[in-house]
Amino acid sequence: MKLIVTRAEPAAEGIRRIELRSGDGAALPAFTPGAHLKFKLVLPNGQASVREYSLVSTPDERDRYEIAVLREPAGTGGSAAMHALAVGDVLEADGPFNEFALAEQAREHLLIAGGIGITPILCMARALASRGAAMQLHYAARAPECMAYRDEAAALPGATLYFDQGDPARGMPLDAVLADPGEARHLYVCGPRGLIAGVLERAEALGWPAERLHYESFKGAVALANDRPIRLVLRGSGRTLDVKADQSILDALIAAGLDPLYDCRRGECGMCMTPVLEGLPDHRDHALSAAERADGKVICTCVSRALTPELVLDL
């Protein structure tokens, strides 16, 4: 679909908020909290690419979408292209898509955001607040001037904001925030991969069930502190690969010149599901059923790893 930029302005240091509307004034496609759009961009080097940005606007605002983009100076040019947009510019986008949806069965929602990770989390928090659902929002940034939507977040019920000034010891007290998993409490986290990994590791240690942990990372798999390299044996092609501790199985397959199926890169869609012939998967996806996880015969290569030093796949 074609979207027209109707507003583009700073939201915080290095972050730009962009409002988009349909070209003909028609209502935009519906979405649920946590959804994102896929934008088709041309990078400065002329290469066509796709970038995903979460929707900050609420689902009842069918006349507009709003996103916020962090400028990444060391990136490949996608964020620079988005920051260069001006009112009247036209973008091509697909979606909305949602692999980070609220769990409707939850009785309470714990929302954690770091930096630009506030974008899907704020949409969730606004929706939950509008329906009077039980929730807590914990939002961290380096400094007030770096915190997009600071006033909007602070005004929500159950919201706590943190500014660490570059000192992690002054940041969010994870053990206190995650202390009570409850019986039907669900956790959602979005932000830098270090924050996501830290939250997931502490949540697991404090007894949170895996099925009640939800996270969004547009930069691929989240590496945890205890991850180790994997020896990957591809039975069908007769190849053996070494997967680095901070590398996903999917990325190792692509780097080796293979052409595996994949889509979301967040363990949500199941497109990269691959048969396991030997070894024990370390499931980190949200696509497999409990029975499939227990069986250990398939793995989502985009996010999951192995509990054994070697994993043999039917590839």
Rosetta silent file (secondary structure, phi, psi, omega in degrees, C-alpha in Angstrom):
SEQUENCE: MKLIVTRAEPAAEGIRRIELRSGDGAALPAFTPGAHLKFKLVLPNGQASVREYSLVSTPDERDRYEIAVLREPAGTGGSAAMHALAVGDVLEADGPFNEFALAEQAREHLLIAGGIGITPILCMARALASRGAAMQLHYAARAPECMAYRDEAAALPGATLYFDQGDPARGMPLDAVLADPGEARHLYVCGPRGLIAGVLERAEALGWPAERLHYESFKGAVALANDRPIRLVLRGSGRTLDVKADQSILDALIAAGLDPLYDCRRGECGMCMTPVLEGLPDHRDHALSAAERADGKVICTCVSRALTPELVLDL
SCORE:     score description
SCORE:     0.000 S_00000001
   1 L     0.000  153.455  178.485    0.000    0.000    0.000 S_00000001
   2 E   -97.126  132.178  179.891    1.036    3.607   -0.586 S_00000001
   3 E  -124.528  140.676 -179.670    1.329    5.899    2.435 S_00000001
   4 E  -106.483  133.618  176.422    1.894    9.640    2.454 S_00000001
   5 E   -72.524  120.295  179.431    4.013   11.361    5.094 S_00000001
   6 E  -112.582   -6.407  177.475    1.798   13.965    6.793 S_00000001
   7 E  -161.906  136.470  177.322    4.060   14.764    9.745 S_00000001
   8 E  -150.622  115.563 -175.146    7.760   14.290   10.471 S_00000001
   9 E  -155.715  161.113  179.120    9.424   15.779   13.528 S_00000001
  10 E   -64.215  141.188  174.915   11.893   14.968   16.328 S_00000001
  11 E  -110.691  -23.730  178.382   10.568   12.782   19.146 S_00000001
  12 E  -173.852  178.780 -179.891   13.811   12.659   21.163 S_00000001
  13 L   -60.795  116.849  178.794   17.544   12.853   20.588 S_00000001
  14 L    80.250    2.957 -177.271   18.242   10.836   17.439 S_00000001
  15 E  -121.607  133.983 -179.861   14.607    9.706   17.106 S_00000001
  16 E  -120.419  131.663  176.493   12.096   10.971   14.554 S_00000001
  17 E   -96.560  137.238 -173.681    8.343   10.429   14.709 S_00000001
  18 E  -130.725  124.619  176.454    6.589   10.013   11.367 S_00000001
  19 E  -100.768  138.032 -176.059    2.841   10.159   10.716 S_00000001
  20 E  -130.189  141.228  176.424    1.462    8.385    7.661 S_00000001
  21 E  -134.406  162.963  179.533   -1.947    8.447    5.973 S_00000001
  22 E   -72.649  152.618 -177.785   -3.459    6.754    2.928 S_00000001
  23 L   -67.099  -29.852 -176.898   -3.215    8.581   -0.374 S_00000001
  24 L  -102.881    6.546  178.681   -6.969    8.573   -0.989 S_00000001
  25 L    80.081    3.115 -179.247   -8.085    9.348    2.564 S_00000001
  26 L   -73.653  161.286  176.952   -9.584    5.891    3.062 S_00000001
  27 L   -62.794  140.809 -179.282   -9.422    4.057    6.366 S_00000001
  28 L   -81.378  157.100  177.761   -6.142    2.231    6.862 S_00000001
  29 L   -55.362  140.435 -179.052   -5.951   -1.552    7.407 S_00000001
  30 L   -68.052  156.300  176.234   -6.775   -2.581   10.976 S_00000001
  31 L  -150.099  168.541  177.190   -4.081   -3.815   13.346 S_00000001
  32 L  -115.645  156.825 -178.517   -3.625   -5.046   16.899 S_00000001
  33 L   -54.618  136.327 -177.678   -1.193   -3.708   19.546 S_00000001
  34 L    98.940   -3.553 -175.549    2.391   -4.792   18.903 S_00000001
  35 L   -75.920  163.935  177.992    2.014   -4.748   15.101 S_00000001
  36 E  -142.063  163.632  174.053    4.539   -3.403   12.612 S_00000001
  37 E  -110.979  151.541  173.952    4.783   -2.351    8.970 S_00000001
  38 E  -108.203  116.913 -177.246    7.369   -3.455    6.416 S_00000001
  39 E   -99.487  135.246  176.668    8.646   -0.519    4.364 S_00000001
  40 E   -92.778  114.829 -174.378   10.224   -0.913    0.954 S_00000001
  41 E  -120.468  158.659  168.476   13.194    1.448    0.793 S_00000001
  42 E  -112.205  116.741 -177.547   16.008    2.340   -1.575 S_00000001
  43 L   -73.284  164.772 -179.558   19.235    2.725    0.405 S_00000001
  44 L   -55.341  -26.912  179.338   21.831    5.429   -0.360 S_00000001
  45 L   -84.706    4.457  178.798   23.859    2.865   -2.327 S_00000001
  46 L    89.519   -4.552 -177.884   20.867    2.234   -4.598 S_00000001
  47 L   -79.523  135.965  175.366   20.084   -1.174   -3.130 S_00000001
  48 E   -77.011  140.363 -177.660   16.442   -2.057   -2.506 S_00000001
  49 E  -150.947  170.121  178.311   15.743   -3.136    1.053 S_00000001
  50 E  -125.887  134.238  176.530   12.977   -3.689    3.584 S_00000001
  51 E  -127.626  142.481 -177.786   12.812   -2.176    7.073 S_00000001
  52 E  -109.473  132.671  178.332   10.290   -2.955    9.794 S_00000001
  53 E  -135.824  134.096 -178.220    8.929   -0.341   12.191 S_00000001
  54 E   -72.539  151.246  177.338    6.375   -0.814   14.964 S_00000001
  55 L   -86.139  126.857  178.194    3.141    1.145   15.075 S_00000001
  56 L   -93.442  -31.769  179.898    2.899    3.606   17.956 S_00000001
  57 L   -64.100  161.862 -175.987   -0.577    4.874   17.116 S_00000001
  58 L   -89.063  154.009 -176.873   -3.565    3.064   18.614 S_00000001
  59 L   -59.925  -24.203 -179.242   -5.715    0.551   16.710 S_00000001
  60 L   -80.811   -6.389  176.651   -8.786    2.801   16.896 S_00000001
  61 L   -90.369   79.994 -174.588   -6.986    5.526   14.877 S_00000001
  62 L   -80.465   -4.803 -179.750   -7.879    4.141   11.455 S_00000001
  63 L   -91.794   -8.187 -176.670   -7.102    7.422    9.682 S_00000001
  64 L  -155.630  155.949  167.657   -3.360    7.391   10.413 S_00000001
  65 E  -116.557  150.177  171.851   -0.346    5.328   11.346 S_00000001
  66 E  -133.617  135.325  175.499    2.537    6.615   13.450 S_00000001
  67 E  -128.163  166.746  173.413    6.028    5.161   13.735 S_00000001
  68 E  -135.175  137.272 -173.164    9.243    6.369   15.350 S_00000001
  69 E  -124.538  126.689  174.330   12.711    5.729   13.900 S_00000001
  70 E   -85.200  127.026  176.723   16.060    5.785   15.678 S_00000001
  71 L   -74.192  124.761 -179.959   18.885    7.142   13.516 S_00000001
  72 L  -113.296   97.189 -176.267   21.706    4.583   13.448 S_00000001
  73 L   -57.566  -30.063 -178.427   24.885    6.294   12.166 S_00000001
  74 L   -93.550    7.837 -178.488   26.672    2.954   11.826 S_00000001
  75 L   -78.459 -171.672 -176.996   23.748    1.312   10.018 S_00000001
  76 L   -94.683    2.102  174.499   23.375    0.501    6.323 S_00000001
  77 L   116.735   -7.932 -179.460   21.236    3.533    5.512 S_00000001
  78 H   -64.158  -47.821 -179.263   17.666    2.481    6.259 S_00000001
  79 H   -68.664  -33.120  176.938   17.227    4.758    9.260 S_00000001
  80 H   -64.053  -40.070  178.288   18.945    7.614    7.412 S_00000001
  81 H   -64.205  -39.493  179.010   16.450    7.244    4.569 S_00000001
  82 H   -69.072  -38.016  179.389   13.555    7.353    7.023 S_00000001
  83 H   -68.600  -22.681 -178.887   14.980   10.416    8.793 S_00000001
  84 L   -83.038   -6.858 -177.903   15.243   12.211    5.436 S_00000001
  85 L   -64.928  144.929  177.584   11.500   11.902    4.780 S_00000001
  86 L  -129.067  162.311  179.250    9.504   15.114    4.529 S_00000001
  87 L   -55.912  131.746 -178.545    5.799   15.904    4.468 S_00000001
  88 L   101.303  -18.156  178.006    4.345   14.856    1.123 S_00000001
  89 L   -67.496  150.742 -178.150    6.780   12.003    0.496 S_00000001
  90 E  -114.089  135.338  178.379    5.243    8.663   -0.476 S_00000001
  91 E  -121.444  148.338  173.614    6.262    5.289    0.941 S_00000001
  92 E  -102.013  128.636 -176.891    5.383    1.757   -0.104 S_00000001
  93 E  -139.451  153.050  172.918    4.561   -0.533    2.825 S_00000001
  94 E  -115.770  151.410  177.418    3.180   -4.002    3.515 S_00000001
  95 E   119.927 -159.504    3.690    1.157   -5.051    6.528 S_00000001
  96 E   -72.767  153.261  174.689    0.357   -4.521    9.271 S_00000001
  97 E  -120.041  152.730  178.243    1.854   -7.742   10.653 S_00000001
  98 L  -142.021  109.480  171.183    1.925   -8.839   14.285 S_00000001
  99 L  -114.160   17.405 -176.808    4.278  -11.408   15.813 S_00000001
 100 L  -138.299   46.655 -172.657    4.330   -9.571   19.158 S_00000001
 101 L   -80.193  155.020  172.591    0.674   -9.607   20.147 S_00000001
 102 L   -65.451  141.778  176.746   -0.790   -9.248   23.618 S_00000001
 103 L   -81.174  111.533 -175.030   -1.764  -12.540   25.238 S_00000001
 104 L   -66.451  -23.611 -178.795   -5.524  -12.323   25.549 S_00000001
 105 L   -81.161   -8.364 -177.561   -5.582  -14.979   28.283 S_00000001
 106 L   -69.869  143.696  175.541   -3.327  -12.918   30.571 S_00000001
 107 L   -96.828  -17.575  176.399   -4.822  -11.401   33.708 S_00000001
 108 E  -148.639  146.999 -176.050   -1.924   -8.955   34.121 S_00000001
 109 E  -123.779  127.479  175.862    0.646   -7.537   31.724 S_00000001
 110 E  -108.741  113.598 -175.262    4.221   -6.493   32.577 S_00000001
 111 E  -107.777  128.522 -179.804    5.639   -4.243   29.854 S_00000001
 112 E  -127.702  127.970 -179.648    9.377   -3.431   29.652 S_00000001
 113 E  -132.885  144.227  173.313   10.908   -1.062   27.109 S_00000001
 114 E  -128.527  125.924  177.225   14.371    0.286   26.491 S_00000001
 115 H    57.335 -131.009 -177.014   15.038    3.211   24.155 S_00000001
 116 H   -66.865  -10.859  175.981   13.301    2.900   20.780 S_00000001
 117 H   -62.885   -7.068  178.334   11.743   -0.343   22.060 S_00000001
 118 H   -67.678  -20.298 -170.888    8.965    1.837   23.452 S_00000001
 119 H   -58.998  -55.465  176.720    7.235    1.901   20.066 S_00000001
 120 H   -72.609  -32.913 -177.814    5.293   -1.399   20.222 S_00000001
 121 H   -65.096  -39.961  179.651    5.188   -1.320   24.032 S_00000001
 122 H   -65.875  -39.863  176.175    3.509    2.104   24.132 S_00000001
 123 H   -59.910  -43.398  176.839    0.847    0.943   21.691 S_00000001
 124 H   -61.127  -47.818 -176.499    0.216   -2.063   23.966 S_00000001
 125 H   -62.494  -41.690  178.728    0.123    0.084   27.097 S_00000001
 126 H   -62.065  -43.654 -179.516   -2.328    2.551   25.581 S_00000001
 127 H   -64.911  -42.846  179.532   -4.654   -0.258   24.506 S_00000001
 128 H   -64.807  -41.944  179.538   -4.494   -1.951   27.912 S_00000001
 129 H   -63.107  -37.343 -178.122   -5.125    1.341   29.727 S_00000001
 130 H   -67.149  -26.780  178.942   -8.150    2.071   27.536 S_00000001
 131 L  -100.301    4.831  177.393   -9.761   -1.215   28.549 S_00000001
 132 L    70.912   24.974 -179.121   -8.790   -0.913   32.215 S_00000001
 133 L   -76.980  151.791  179.127   -6.569   -4.009   32.148 S_00000001
 134 L   -72.840  125.651 -178.613   -4.051   -4.657   34.919 S_00000001
 135 E  -157.044  159.807  168.916   -0.583   -3.646   33.761 S_00000001
 136 E  -131.969  140.793  177.421    2.783   -2.203   34.691 S_00000001
 137 E  -121.541  124.600  176.003    5.065   -0.280   32.335 S_00000001
 138 E  -120.501  121.356 -171.102    8.809    0.036   32.986 S_00000001
 139 E  -130.980  124.590 -175.677   10.645    2.249   30.491 S_00000001
 140 E  -121.277  143.900  173.989   14.389    2.978   30.510 S_00000001
 141 E  -150.825  167.634 -178.550   16.604    5.388   28.578 S_00000001
 142 L   -67.130  -41.324 -176.826   20.009    6.976   29.045 S_00000001
 143 L  -154.464  161.314 -179.346   18.623   10.447   29.746 S_00000001
 144 H   -55.406  -38.006 -178.005   15.292   12.335   29.541 S_00000001
 145 H   -71.293  -12.475  178.314   16.234   13.939   26.230 S_00000001
 146 H   -95.961   -3.028 -172.557   16.789   10.473   24.740 S_00000001
 147 L   -98.010  104.338  177.113   13.359    9.144   25.789 S_00000001
 148 L   -69.052  143.774  178.024   10.768    9.268   23.017 S_00000001
 149 L    58.230   34.090 -177.001    7.138    9.659   24.134 S_00000001
 150 H   -59.544  -48.755 -177.192    8.318   10.403   27.675 S_00000001
 151 H   -66.768  -39.828  179.612    5.255   12.424   28.693 S_00000001
 152 H   -63.595  -42.254  179.988    2.804    9.986   27.109 S_00000001
 153 H   -67.459  -43.448 -177.679    4.413    7.030   28.882 S_00000001
 154 H   -62.934  -27.882 -177.219    4.617    8.791   32.241 S_00000001
 155 L   -78.708  -11.167 -177.946    0.897    9.605   32.113 S_00000001
 156 L   -78.802  148.331  178.788   -0.126    5.948   31.878 S_00000001
 157 L   -66.823  140.483  177.517   -1.245    4.074   35.007 S_00000001
 158 L    73.334   22.756 -177.933    1.427    1.829   36.514 S_00000001
 159 E   -98.520  137.781  174.109    4.288    3.484   34.622 S_00000001
 160 E  -131.219  130.691 -178.738    7.840    3.882   35.976 S_00000001
 161 E  -110.004  145.240 -177.747   10.609    5.647   34.043 S_00000001
 162 E  -131.173  140.676  175.575   14.367    5.139   34.538 S_00000001
 163 E  -130.555  114.308 -173.989   17.398    7.190   33.429 S_00000001
 164 L   -95.456   -8.612  179.673   20.769    5.527   33.983 S_00000001
 165 L    53.445   30.509  179.364   23.042    8.283   32.536 S_00000001
 166 L    86.822   -0.766  179.913   25.192    5.513   31.079 S_00000001
 167 L  -110.272  104.768 -177.263   25.607    3.686   34.399 S_00000001
 168 H   -54.735  -28.215 -179.637   23.727    0.335   34.379 S_00000001
 169 H   -64.379  -20.734  179.898   23.743    0.286   38.186 S_00000001
 170 H   -97.142    4.745 -175.742   21.356    3.243   38.106 S_00000001
 171 L   -87.435 -155.167 -176.373   19.001    1.608   35.624 S_00000001
 172 L   -66.432  126.502  178.847   15.996   -0.639   35.924 S_00000001
 173 L   -79.685   89.246 -170.447   16.175   -3.000   38.959 S_00000001
 174 H   -58.596  -41.883 -178.113   15.319   -6.177   37.074 S_00000001
 175 H   -60.545  -39.570  179.064   15.113   -8.498   40.076 S_00000001
 176 H   -71.312  -42.177 -178.900   12.546   -6.248   41.736 S_00000001
 177 H   -64.636  -38.127 -174.762   10.588   -5.671   38.519 S_00000001
 178 L   -97.104    7.933 -169.147   10.495   -9.394   37.674 S_00000001
 179 L   -58.941  -32.530 -171.810   10.112  -10.699   41.226 S_00000001
 180 L  -119.318   99.344  177.361    6.529  -11.970   40.901 S_00000001
 181 L   -66.970  -24.747 -178.893    5.641  -14.171   37.909 S_00000001
 182 L    65.521 -170.899 -179.007    2.111  -14.577   39.272 S_00000001
 183 L   -99.821  -28.634 -179.900   -0.304  -17.192   37.939 S_00000001
 184 L  -141.640   39.770 -179.820   -1.458  -15.507   34.727 S_00000001
 185 E   -97.968  131.132  179.704    1.013  -12.641   34.363 S_00000001
 186 E  -114.137  144.256 -176.830    2.665  -12.146   30.963 S_00000001
 187 E  -112.419  135.568  178.155    5.911  -10.301   30.268 S_00000001
 188 E  -129.574  132.616 -179.375    6.682   -8.274   27.134 S_00000001
 189 E  -139.521  138.302  176.123   10.062   -6.694   26.411 S_00000001
 190 E  -146.780  139.558 -179.337   11.424   -4.693   23.487 S_00000001
 191 L   156.945 -157.756  177.269   14.622   -2.690   23.151 S_00000001
 192 L   -57.074  149.157 -177.240   18.364   -3.247   22.703 S_00000001
 193 H   -60.847  -31.149  177.314   19.343   -6.900   22.463 S_00000001
 194 H   -63.640  -41.118  177.321   21.339   -6.595   25.686 S_00000001
 195 H   -65.367  -46.036 -179.564   18.233   -5.506   27.578 S_00000001
 196 H   -59.177  -47.200  180.000   16.118   -8.257   26.055 S_00000001
 197 H   -61.119  -43.839  179.754   18.716  -10.900   26.910 S_00000001
 198 H   -62.462  -42.814  179.405   19.068   -9.593   30.470 S_00000001
 199 H   -64.938  -46.188 -178.697   15.311   -9.573   31.047 S_00000001
 200 H   -63.883  -41.386 -179.787   14.825  -13.073   29.632 S_00000001
 201 H   -64.665  -45.385  179.770   17.710  -14.523   31.630 S_00000001
 202 H   -68.284  -38.630  178.968   16.532  -12.997   34.915 S_00000001
 203 H   -61.620  -43.872  178.336   12.910  -13.940   34.230 S_00000001
 204 H   -62.099  -43.432 -179.570   13.875  -17.563   33.651 S_00000001
 205 H   -64.515  -29.009 -177.521   15.965  -17.584   36.835 S_00000001
 206 L   -93.554    7.502  170.882   13.044  -16.141   38.802 S_00000001
 207 L    95.250   14.481  177.048   10.621  -18.803   37.627 S_00000001
 208 L   -73.437  128.219  175.860    8.752  -17.215   34.726 S_00000001
 209 L   -66.507  143.410 -176.558    7.379  -19.934   32.389 S_00000001
 210 H   -59.020  -34.189 -177.320    8.714  -19.627   28.837 S_00000001
 211 H   -71.524   -7.830  177.834    5.221  -19.453   27.352 S_00000001
 212 H  -107.782   13.837  177.554    4.570  -16.216   29.267 S_00000001
 213 E  -109.741  124.833 -178.168    7.667  -14.416   27.943 S_00000001
 214 E  -129.500  135.342  179.751    7.251  -12.318   24.802 S_00000001
 215 E  -145.872  158.072  179.259    9.882  -10.184   23.116 S_00000001
 216 E  -129.021  124.414  175.177   10.490   -8.237   19.919 S_00000001
 217 L  -138.761  112.016 -179.302   13.898   -7.795   18.313 S_00000001
 218 L   -79.736    1.882 -178.683   14.088   -6.500   14.763 S_00000001
 219 L  -110.042   23.374  175.048   17.803   -7.307   14.639 S_00000001
 220 L    93.161 -160.718 -173.599   17.515  -11.068   14.771 S_00000001
 221 L   -63.009  147.365  177.364   18.254  -13.607   17.474 S_00000001
 222 L   -94.636  121.427  179.372   19.043  -12.479   21.005 S_00000001
 223 L   -84.661  129.310  178.514   22.352  -13.867   22.292 S_00000001
 224 L   -97.102  160.154 -171.518   22.313  -14.937   25.939 S_00000001
 225 L   -61.430  -32.336 -175.951   25.308  -14.813   28.269 S_00000001
 226 L   -95.954   11.711  179.320   25.741  -18.598   28.469 S_00000001
 227 L   -66.343  142.447  179.827   25.492  -19.271   24.719 S_00000001
 228 L  -126.400  159.438  176.659   28.255  -21.434   23.282 S_00000001
 229 L   -59.973  154.471 -179.494   29.333  -22.231   19.693 S_00000001
 230 E  -123.663  138.446  171.182   27.470  -25.037   17.917 S_00000001
 231 E   -94.293  118.495 -173.834   28.801  -27.595   15.468 S_00000001
 232 E  -108.065  118.560  178.570   26.107  -27.892   12.796 S_00000001
 233 E  -105.268  124.070 -179.903   26.001  -31.008   10.625 S_00000001
 234 E  -103.109  100.438 -171.321   23.826  -30.816    7.512 S_00000001
 235 L   -63.772  -40.523 -176.132   22.996  -34.417    6.695 S_00000001
 236 L   -68.590  -39.564 -176.851   21.395  -33.785    3.300 S_00000001
 237 L   -96.172   -7.183  178.492   24.149  -31.623    1.835 S_00000001
 238 L    70.603   25.040 -178.231   27.042  -33.336    3.611 S_00000001
 239 E  -110.128  155.394  175.504   28.366  -30.077    5.044 S_00000001
 240 E  -126.998  130.798 -177.799   29.500  -29.128    8.551 S_00000001
 241 E  -123.920  151.457  172.685   29.299  -25.552    9.840 S_00000001
 242 E  -104.715  122.358  178.839   30.464  -23.789   12.977 S_00000001
 243 E  -100.378  120.422 -179.074   27.851  -21.464   14.483 S_00000001
 244 L   -66.573  160.827 -178.882   29.374  -18.740   16.651 S_00000001
 245 L   -61.754  -32.117 -178.714   28.047  -18.041   20.141 S_00000001
 246 L  -104.929   21.365 -178.147   26.590  -14.714   19.023 S_00000001
 247 L  -119.766  140.886  176.968   25.381  -15.984   15.631 S_00000001
 248 L   -81.036  157.206  175.892   22.026  -17.563   14.806 S_00000001
 249 H   -59.836  -41.548  179.307   21.829  -20.923   13.049 S_00000001
 250 H   -58.897  -47.102 -179.663   19.924  -19.198   10.247 S_00000001
 251 H   -63.443  -34.794  177.532   22.656  -16.593    9.754 S_00000001
 252 H   -66.389  -38.402  178.296   25.293  -19.335    9.664 S_00000001
 253 H   -65.173  -43.742 -179.962   23.326  -21.154    6.953 S_00000001
 254 H   -65.964  -42.250 -179.897   22.993  -17.978    4.884 S_00000001
 255 H   -62.470  -27.323 -179.908   26.684  -17.105    5.346 S_00000001
 256 L   -83.144    2.333  177.108   27.562  -20.580    4.034 S_00000001
 257 L    89.711    8.401  178.279   25.757  -19.827    0.784 S_00000001
 258 L   -83.875  167.357 -176.082   22.656  -21.875    1.508 S_00000001
 259 L  -126.696   66.932 -177.710   19.135  -20.628    0.767 S_00000001
 260 L   -74.417  154.082  174.801   16.965  -21.588    3.779 S_00000001
 261 L   -75.384  138.299  174.901   13.347  -20.535    4.095 S_00000001
 262 L  -166.386  164.714  176.310   12.671  -17.801    6.660 S_00000001
 263 L  -144.414  -74.060 -166.772   10.575  -14.710    7.231 S_00000001
 264 L   -74.535  -28.099 -176.390   10.150  -13.029   10.621 S_00000001
 265 L    62.434   15.916 -179.018   13.611  -13.740   12.160 S_00000001
 266 L  -125.643    9.265  178.668   11.964  -13.516   15.602 S_00000001
 267 L    72.682   25.964 -176.130   10.788  -17.087   16.130 S_00000001
 268 L  -106.857  -36.883 -169.223    7.154  -16.207   15.572 S_00000001
 269 L   -90.304  -25.531 -179.137    6.098  -17.415   12.120 S_00000001
 270 L    83.027    2.047 -177.086    7.605  -20.932   11.941 S_00000001
 271 L   -61.276  -33.089 -175.822    8.763  -20.446    8.332 S_00000001
 272 L   -90.903   10.516 -178.300   12.341  -21.532    9.185 S_00000001
 273 E   -57.504  127.482 -174.494   11.241  -24.717   11.006 S_00000001
 274 E  -131.749  138.567  178.766   13.751  -27.462   10.156 S_00000001
 275 E   -64.919  138.136  176.412   13.830  -31.203   11.045 S_00000001
 276 E  -104.171  125.057 -179.582   16.365  -32.213   13.712 S_00000001
 277 E   -95.371  -37.122  178.495   17.998  -35.638   13.214 S_00000001
 278 E  -147.539  153.187 -178.932   20.390  -35.657   16.182 S_00000001
 279 L    98.650  168.585 -175.655   21.110  -33.380   19.109 S_00000001
 280 L  -116.806  114.330 -179.598   18.924  -31.495   21.567 S_00000001
 281 E   -69.471  149.375  170.378   17.436  -28.132   20.514 S_00000001
 282 E  -106.843   91.900 -171.917   17.336  -25.146   22.854 S_00000001
 283 L   -71.827  126.024  177.490   13.929  -23.791   21.816 S_00000001
 284 L  -129.452   15.802 -177.264   13.585  -19.995   21.986 S_00000001
 285 L   -92.385  174.690  174.778   10.763  -19.528   19.506 S_00000001
 286 L  -122.361   18.340 -175.837    7.089  -18.753   19.957 S_00000001
 287 L  -103.266  -34.584 -176.466    5.894  -20.837   17.000 S_00000001
 288 L   -76.967  150.172  174.674    6.228  -24.449   18.151 S_00000001
 289 L   -78.247  167.615  178.113    3.650  -26.177   20.298 S_00000001
 290 H   -60.827  -37.250  179.817    4.530  -27.623   23.699 S_00000001
 291 H   -66.929  -40.371  178.904    4.426  -31.106   22.178 S_00000001
 292 H   -66.585  -37.997  177.115    6.807  -30.126   19.369 S_00000001
 293 H   -62.545  -46.123 -177.892    9.209  -28.594   21.866 S_00000001
 294 H   -66.091  -34.795 -178.556    9.176  -31.726   24.005 S_00000001
 295 H   -69.150  -35.680  176.794    9.622  -33.984   20.986 S_00000001
 296 L    69.781   21.224 -176.326   12.745  -32.111   19.868 S_00000001
 297 L   -96.841   -6.111  176.471   12.393  -33.170   16.242 S_00000001
 298 E  -138.250  159.737  179.284   12.187  -29.666   14.744 S_00000001
 299 E  -145.093  144.228  171.692   13.877  -26.330   15.401 S_00000001
 300 E   -91.322  105.742 -169.130   13.250  -22.711   14.383 S_00000001
 301 L   -69.612  -15.541 -175.219   16.705  -21.806   13.121 S_00000001
 302 L   -74.682  -26.366 -176.930   16.258  -18.023   13.318 S_00000001
 303 L  -131.520  -26.701 -173.889   16.316  -17.825   17.130 S_00000001
 304 L   -83.681  160.607 -178.730   16.818  -21.256   18.709 S_00000001
 305 E  -129.626 -148.090 -178.075   20.139  -22.914   19.492 S_00000001
 306 E  -134.844  144.802  174.869   21.306  -26.282   20.866 S_00000001
 307 L   -90.345  -10.184  176.091   21.773  -27.747   24.337 S_00000001
 308 L  -110.060  154.494 -178.130   24.275  -30.222   22.869 S_00000001
 309 L   -61.773  -26.163 -177.069   27.627  -29.269   21.264 S_00000001
 310 E  -127.454  142.058  178.687   26.482  -30.720   17.940 S_00000001
 311 E  -131.704  127.886 -179.914   23.189  -30.522   16.091 S_00000001
 312 E  -107.219  122.037 -177.542   22.367  -32.563   13.000 S_00000001
 313 E  -112.960  154.056  178.254   19.736  -31.092   10.678 S_00000001
 314 L   -88.057   70.630  178.966   17.948  -32.537    7.666 S_00000001
 315 L  -131.865    0.000    0.000   19.324  -29.946    5.244 S_00000001
